[in-house]
């Protein structure tokens, strides 16, 4: 039996994470289900950025000796606890795009397999349907490095694709479209047993669920901080390199701040020891200030409680929708609880299509499909007008992210009510909801 408003308010009274919501600067009347795309602003971020601005004003260039310069390593150490990493194994720097390229180059050089088509392991393996930047960087690295790029079809096991020609596997822990959660420990063991390395993309798992890189045997990972970690728009990303893997080679983006002695201004590059060799150029202290405010908050979070609440919120959302998805031809592609991250994916196919994915399927509609849904974007826009913010990803996927620190059970219950009403009244057919913005 569906929960009532009184029921969900009682759940909120019992919620051990409820107090965190007041520490985010959310617009009044907004139910924010897009933390899997851009996290909400921690209230402390404003003061942190203003303090940095004052430091810039008062200290000018001397600010670089007031903690600015060490920020990539310092914030990496603060982030390490959320990732199951040790101090000195995480660096906050650049973007996932840059960091993935760095690690591909670093790993292949460190294994002595760079240069020439005669190498023993010429293949970089990635997953089809993954977030495009991972595939694009794999393609670009292979193009410029002389490697062969192979693709595992979305959702398939690696067994048939792992052989003694594979050098590196690039895989997302949580898939950005379906929310499917991979078994990090088992896959890492499998890849390492075959003599290859794996780089995990943690963009949709860091801050969404407990991650334990050390226990899973992970050697390399990348991730971002602007989604569930609430670092702000364009916040710096991070990379992880296990300590015993840190001094094997150069990384390919050998910028001056990755030099062992950057202010010696030597003509030739000498990589810095440890994780600092993965630095490149000058970073923005302003961005790091906003992120550090969020990481301060995160140090108080019980990740097991976070995970329990995120799954409760997802089930509440799905249960509160009742039969309306089936009634309106919408398919829920969200995996089962043990196999998902912290989002729900809904697909509304084109009218008359018989090729919608099955409930719980890991296969969302493929790009370029003649049956690609047309109404998903408009439904999301109609919800946004009502104050319920989700997002849309081509082709036809409505995504709803559940960030437990600033979402209440009542928020989720109300969001489901709004979606039912949008569908029942076919509000999404109104022309204004069909107009596309540059960002969806």
C-alpha positions as CSV (number, residue, x, y, z in Angstrom):
1,X,0.0,0.0,0.0
2,X,1.5,3.4,-1.0
3,X,2.7,5.6,1.8
4,X,0.7,8.7,2.8
5,X,2.1,12.2,3.4
6,X,1.9,11.5,7.2
7,X,3.9,8.3,6.7
8,X,6.8,10.0,4.9
9,X,6.9,12.9,7.4
10,X,7.3,10.3,10.1
11,X,10.2,8.8,8.1
12,X,11.8,12.2,8.0
13,X,11.5,12.6,11.7
14,X,13.4,9.3,12.1
15,X,16.0,10.1,9.5
16,X,19.6,10.3,11.0
17,X,20.7,12.4,8.0
18,X,17.9,14.9,8.1
19,X,19.9,17.7,9.7
20,X,22.2,18.0,6.7
21,X,19.5,19.5,4.5
22,X,19.7,22.8,6.3
23,X,23.4,23.0,5.4
24,X,22.6,23.4,1.7
25,X,21.5,26.6,0.0
26,X,18.5,25.3,-1.9
27,X,16.0,27.6,-3.7
28,X,12.7,27.8,-1.9
29,X,10.1,25.5,-3.5
30,X,12.6,23.4,-5.3
31,X,12.9,19.6,-5.1
32,X,16.3,18.9,-6.6
33,X,16.7,15.5,-8.2
34,X,19.7,16.4,-10.3
35,X,22.6,15.9,-7.9
36,X,23.9,13.2,-10.2
37,X,24.6,16.0,-12.7
38,X,25.4,19.0,-10.5
39,X,25.2,18.9,-6.8
40,X,23.5,21.5,-4.7
41,X,25.5,24.3,-3.1
42,X,26.7,23.8,0.5
43,X,25.8,26.9,2.5
44,X,29.4,27.2,3.7
45,X,30.7,27.5,0.1
46,X,29.8,31.2,-0.1
47,X,31.9,32.1,2.9
48,X,34.7,29.9,1.8
49,X,34.9,31.6,-1.6
50,X,34.5,35.1,-0.2
51,X,37.4,34.3,2.2
52,X,39.5,33.3,-0.7
53,X,38.6,36.4,-2.5
54,X,39.6,38.5,0.5
55,X,42.9,36.6,0.7
56,X,43.6,37.3,-3.0
57,X,42.8,41.0,-2.3
58,X,45.0,41.3,0.8
59,X,47.8,38.8,0.0
60,X,48.0,39.1,-3.7
61,X,50.6,36.6,-5.0
62,X,51.7,35.8,-1.5
63,X,48.4,33.8,-1.3
64,X,50.2,31.0,-3.1
65,X,52.1,30.5,0.2
66,X,48.9,30.6,2.2
67,X,47.7,27.1,1.3
68,X,46.8,27.7,-2.3
69,X,49.7,25.8,-3.8
70,X,49.2,22.6,-1.7
71,X,45.4,22.5,-2.4
72,X,45.5,19.5,-4.9
73,X,47.3,17.3,-2.4
74,X,45.5,18.6,0.7
75,X,42.0,18.1,-0.8
76,X,43.1,14.7,-2.1
77,X,43.9,13.7,1.4
78,X,40.5,15.0,2.6
79,X,38.7,13.0,-0.1
80,X,40.7,9.8,0.5
81,X,38.5,8.7,3.4
82,X,35.4,8.8,1.1
83,X,37.1,6.5,-1.4
84,X,38.8,3.9,0.9
85,X,42.2,5.3,0.0
86,X,45.3,6.2,2.0
87,X,46.8,9.6,2.4
88,X,48.9,10.5,-0.5
89,X,47.0,8.4,-3.0
90,X,44.4,10.9,-4.2
91,X,45.1,14.1,-6.1
92,X,42.4,16.7,-6.8
93,X,43.2,18.2,-10.2
94,X,42.0,19.0,-13.7
95,X,39.1,17.1,-15.1
96,X,38.2,13.4,-15.6
97,X,39.0,13.9,-19.3
98,X,42.6,15.1,-18.5
99,X,43.1,12.6,-15.7
100,X,42.0,9.6,-17.8
101,X,44.4,10.5,-20.5
102,X,47.2,10.9,-17.9
103,X,46.5,7.5,-16.5
104,X,46.3,5.7,-19.9
105,X,49.7,7.1,-20.8
106,X,51.2,6.5,-17.4
107,X,50.1,2.9,-17.2
108,X,51.2,1.9,-20.7
109,X,54.6,3.5,-20.3
110,X,55.0,2.0,-16.9
111,X,54.3,-1.4,-18.4
112,X,56.9,-0.8,-21.1
113,X,54.3,-1.1,-23.9
114,X,54.4,2.3,-25.5
115,X,55.3,3.0,-29.1
116,X,55.0,0.8,-32.2
117,X,52.4,-1.8,-33.3
118,X,54.6,-4.7,-32.2
119,X,53.8,-4.3,-28.5
120,X,52.6,-7.3,-26.7
121,X,49.4,-5.7,-25.4
122,X,48.1,-3.2,-28.0
123,X,44.4,-3.0,-26.9
124,X,42.6,-0.4,-24.8
125,X,39.1,-1.8,-23.8
126,X,36.2,0.4,-22.8
127,X,32.4,0.0,-22.5
128,X,29.9,1.0,-25.2
129,X,27.3,3.4,-24.1
130,X,29.5,4.8,-21.3
131,X,29.8,8.5,-20.7
132,X,31.2,9.9,-24.0
133,X,34.3,11.5,-22.6
134,X,35.7,8.1,-21.5
135,X,35.2,6.7,-24.9
136,X,36.4,9.8,-26.7
137,X,39.6,9.8,-24.6
138,X,40.2,6.1,-25.2
139,X,39.7,6.7,-29.0
140,X,42.0,9.7,-28.9
141,X,44.7,8.0,-26.9
142,X,44.6,5.0,-29.2
143,X,44.8,7.3,-32.3
144,X,47.9,9.2,-31.0
145,X,49.5,6.3,-29.2
146,X,49.2,3.6,-31.8
147,X,46.8,1.4,-29.7
148,X,43.7,-0.5,-30.8
149,X,40.4,0.5,-29.2
150,X,37.9,-2.2,-28.5
151,X,34.4,-1.8,-27.1
152,X,32.5,-4.1,-24.8
153,X,28.8,-3.8,-25.6
154,X,26.9,-2.0,-22.9
155,X,26.1,-4.1,-19.9
156,X,27.9,-7.2,-21.0
157,X,30.5,-9.1,-18.9
158,X,34.1,-8.7,-19.8
159,X,34.9,-12.4,-20.1
160,X,34.7,-12.6,-23.9
161,X,36.7,-9.5,-24.4
162,X,39.6,-9.9,-22.0
163,X,42.7,-11.6,-23.6
164,X,46.4,-11.3,-23.5
165,X,46.3,-8.4,-25.9
166,X,44.4,-6.0,-23.6
167,X,46.6,-3.5,-21.8
168,X,44.1,-1.3,-20.0
169,X,40.3,-1.5,-19.3
170,X,38.3,1.7,-18.7
171,X,35.1,1.1,-16.9
172,X,32.5,3.1,-14.9
173,X,31.6,2.0,-11.4
174,X,28.1,3.3,-11.9
175,X,26.7,3.7,-15.4
176,X,25.6,7.3,-16.1
177,X,22.5,6.3,-18.0
178,X,21.2,3.2,-16.4
179,X,22.6,3.6,-12.9
180,X,23.9,0.0,-13.1
181,X,26.6,-0.7,-10.4
182,X,29.5,-2.9,-11.4
183,X,31.1,-5.3,-9.0
184,X,34.4,-3.4,-8.5
185,X,36.2,-6.1,-6.5
186,X,35.4,-9.0,-8.8
187,X,36.1,-7.2,-12.0
188,X,39.4,-5.7,-10.7
189,X,40.5,-9.2,-9.7
190,X,39.5,-10.6,-13.1
191,X,41.4,-7.9,-15.1
192,X,44.5,-8.1,-13.0
193,X,44.5,-11.9,-13.2
194,X,44.6,-11.5,-17.0
195,X,47.7,-9.3,-16.8
196,X,45.9,-6.0,-17.6
197,X,45.2,-2.9,-15.6
198,X,41.8,-1.2,-15.1
199,X,40.9,2.5,-14.6
200,X,37.7,2.9,-12.7
201,X,35.5,6.0,-13.4
202,X,33.9,7.0,-10.1
203,X,31.9,10.0,-11.4
204,X,28.5,8.5,-10.3
205,X,29.6,6.6,-7.2
206,X,31.9,9.0,-5.2
207,X,29.5,10.6,-2.8
208,X,26.6,8.4,-3.8
209,X,27.7,5.2,-2.0
210,X,30.6,3.7,0.0
211,X,33.6,3.2,-2.2
212,X,36.5,1.1,-0.9
213,X,39.3,1.2,-3.5
214,X,41.9,-0.5,-1.2
215,X,39.7,-3.4,-0.3
216,X,38.7,-3.9,-3.9
217,X,42.4,-4.0,-5.0
218,X,42.1,-1.0,-7.3
219,X,45.3,0.6,-8.5
220,X,43.9,3.5,-10.7
221,X,40.7,5.5,-10.7
222,X,39.3,8.9,-11.8
223,X,36.3,10.8,-10.6
224,X,34.6,14.2,-10.4
225,X,33.6,16.4,-7.4
226,X,30.7,18.5,-8.9
227,X,28.0,15.8,-8.7
228,X,27.3,14.0,-5.5
229,X,30.3,15.7,-3.7
230,X,28.8,19.2,-4.3
231,X,32.0,20.9,-5.3
232,X,30.4,23.4,-7.6
233,X,30.1,23.9,-11.4
234,X,33.3,22.8,-13.0
235,X,34.9,21.8,-9.7
236,X,38.2,20.0,-10.1
237,X,38.2,16.3,-10.6
238,X,40.4,13.7,-8.9
239,X,42.6,10.8,-9.7
240,X,43.7,7.9,-7.5
241,X,47.0,6.0,-7.9
242,X,47.8,3.3,-5.3
243,X,51.0,4.2,-3.5
244,X,53.1,1.3,-4.8
245,X,52.2,2.3,-8.4
246,X,53.1,6.0,-8.2
247,X,56.7,6.2,-9.3
248,X,56.8,3.9,-12.3
249,X,56.8,6.3,-15.2
250,X,56.1,9.8,-16.5
251,X,52.5,10.8,-17.0
252,X,52.0,12.2,-20.6
253,X,50.8,15.7,-19.6
254,X,54.1,16.7,-18.0
255,X,53.3,20.2,-16.9
256,X,55.4,22.4,-14.8
257,X,53.6,21.8,-11.5
258,X,54.2,18.1,-11.9
259,X,57.9,18.7,-11.9
260,X,60.0,17.6,-8.9
261,X,61.2,21.3,-8.5
262,X,58.8,23.5,-10.4
263,X,60.4,26.8,-9.2
264,X,63.9,25.7,-10.2
265,X,62.7,26.3,-13.8
266,X,64.9,23.6,-15.2
267,X,65.0,23.0,-18.9
268,X,64.3,19.2,-18.6
269,X,61.4,17.6,-16.9
270,X,61.9,15.5,-13.8
271,X,58.6,14.1,-12.4
272,X,57.8,14.9,-8.8
273,X,57.7,11.9,-6.4
274,X,54.4,10.3,-5.5
275,X,51.0,11.5,-6.4
276,X,52.2,15.1,-7.2
277,X,53.7,14.0,-10.5
278,X,50.1,13.9,-11.8
279,X,49.7,17.7,-11.4
280,X,49.9,19.7,-14.6
281,X,49.4,23.5,-14.7
282,X,48.2,26.2,-12.4
283,X,44.9,25.5,-10.7
284,X,42.2,27.8,-9.5
285,X,42.2,28.4,-5.7
286,X,38.6,29.7,-5.9
287,X,37.3,26.4,-7.2
288,X,39.3,24.5,-4.5
289,X,37.8,26.8,-1.8
290,X,34.3,25.9,-2.7
291,X,35.1,22.2,-2.9
292,X,36.9,22.2,0.5
293,X,33.8,23.7,2.1
294,X,31.9,20.7,0.9
295,X,34.5,18.1,1.9
296,X,34.4,19.6,5.4
297,X,30.7,18.7,5.5
298,X,31.4,15.2,4.0
299,X,33.7,14.3,6.8
300,X,30.7,14.2,9.1
301,X,28.7,11.8,6.9
302,X,28.1,8.1,7.7
303,X,28.4,6.6,4.3
304,X,26.5,3.4,5.3
305,X,23.6,5.5,6.4
306,X,23.8,7.6,3.2
307,X,23.5,4.4,1.1
308,X,20.6,3.1,3.1
309,X,18.7,6.4,2.7
310,X,19.4,6.7,-1.0
311,X,18.0,3.3,-1.6
312,X,14.9,4.0,0.5
313,X,14.3,7.2,-1.4
314,X,14.6,5.4,-4.7
315,X,12.1,2.8,-3.7
316,X,9.7,5.4,-2.2
317,X,9.8,7.3,-5.6
318,X,9.1,4.2,-7.6
319,X,6.4,2.9,-5.3
320,X,4.7,6.4,-5.2
321,X,4.4,6.4,-8.9
322,X,2.2,3.3,-8.7
323,X,0.9,2.1,-12.1
324,X,1.2,5.5,-13.8
325,X,4.4,4.5,-15.7
326,X,2.7,1.5,-17.3
327,X,-0.4,3.6,-18.0
328,X,1.7,6.2,-19.9
329,X,4.0,3.9,-21.7
330,X,7.1,4.7,-19.6
331,X,9.7,2.1,-18.8
332,X,11.7,2.1,-15.6
333,X,15.3,0.9,-16.5
334,X,16.6,1.2,-12.9
335,X,18.4,-2.0,-11.8
336,X,17.6,-3.8,-8.6
337,X,18.8,-2.4,-5.3
338,X,22.1,-4.3,-5.1
339,X,23.1,-3.5,-8.6
340,X,22.4,0.3,-8.8
341,X,23.9,3.6,-7.8
342,X,21.7,6.5,-6.7
343,X,19.5,7.4,-9.6
344,X,16.3,6.3,-11.4
345,X,16.1,6.2,-15.2
346,X,12.7,6.4,-17.0
347,X,12.2,6.1,-20.7
348,X,9.1,7.1,-22.7
349,X,9.3,5.7,-26.2
350,X,7.9,7.3,-29.3
351,X,4.2,6.7,-29.7
352,X,3.5,3.3,-31.2
353,X,7.0,1.9,-30.6
354,X,7.3,-1.7,-29.6
355,X,11.0,-1.5,-28.8
356,X,11.1,0.0,-25.4
357,X,13.6,-1.6,-23.0
358,X,12.2,-4.0,-20.4
359,X,11.7,-3.0,-16.8
360,X,15.0,-3.1,-15.0
361,X,16.9,-3.7,-18.2
362,X,20.5,-2.3,-18.4
363,X,19.9,-1.5,-22.0
364,X,18.5,2.0,-22.4
365,X,17.6,3.1,-26.0
366,X,20.6,3.3,-28.2
367,X,21.7,6.5,-29.9
368,X,20.5,6.8,-33.4
369,X,17.5,4.5,-33.0
370,X,14.6,5.2,-35.2
371,X,12.4,4.6,-32.2
372,X,14.2,7.1,-30.0
373,X,11.7,8.7,-27.5
374,X,10.6,12.2,-28.1
375,X,8.7,13.2,-25.0
376,X,11.3,12.7,-22.2
377,X,12.8,16.1,-22.5
378,X,9.4,17.8,-22.4
379,X,8.3,15.8,-19.3
380,X,11.5,16.9,-17.5
381,X,10.8,20.6,-18.5
382,X,7.2,20.4,-17.3
383,X,8.5,19.1,-13.9
384,X,11.1,21.8,-13.7
385,X,8.3,24.4,-14.1
386,X,6.7,22.8,-11.1
387,X,9.9,23.0,-9.1
388,X,11.0,19.4,-9.5
389,X,14.4,19.3,-11.2
390,X,15.7,16.2,-13.0
391,X,17.6,16.0,-16.2
392,X,17.4,14.4,-19.7
393,X,19.9,12.5,-21.7
394,X,19.6,11.5,-25.3
395,X,18.0,9.4,-26.5
396,X,14.9,9.7,-24.4
397,X,16.1,9.1,-20.9
398,X,14.7,11.0,-17.9
399,X,17.2,10.8,-15.0
400,X,16.4,11.5,-11.4
401,X,19.2,11.5,-8.9
402,X,18.8,10.9,-5.2
403,X,21.3,12.8,-3.0
404,X,20.3,11.9,0.5
405,X,22.0,14.8,2.3
406,X,19.5,17.4,0.9
407,X,16.5,15.3,0.0
408,X,13.8,14.4,2.4
409,X,11.3,11.6,2.1
410,X,8.6,14.2,1.7
411,X,10.5,15.8,-1.2
412,X,10.6,12.5,-3.0
413,X,6.9,11.7,-2.3
414,X,5.9,15.1,-3.7
415,X,8.2,14.7,-6.7
416,X,6.4,11.5,-7.6
417,X,3.0,13.3,-7.2
418,X,4.1,16.0,-9.6
419,X,5.2,13.4,-12.2
420,X,1.9,11.6,-11.9
421,X,0.0,14.9,-12.5
422,X,2.2,16.0,-15.4
423,X,1.6,12.6,-17.1
424,X,-2.2,12.5,-16.3
425,X,-2.7,16.0,-17.7
426,X,-0.2,15.5,-20.6
427,X,1.3,18.9,-19.7
428,X,4.4,17.9,-21.5
429,X,2.7,18.3,-24.9
430,X,2.5,22.0,-24.4
431,X,4.8,23.7,-27.0
432,X,6.9,25.6,-24.5
433,X,8.2,22.3,-23.0
434,X,9.4,21.2,-26.4
435,X,11.9,24.1,-26.7
436,X,15.5,22.9,-26.3
437,X,18.2,24.6,-24.2
438,X,21.8,24.1,-25.0
439,X,22.2,22.0,-21.8
440,X,19.7,19.2,-21.0
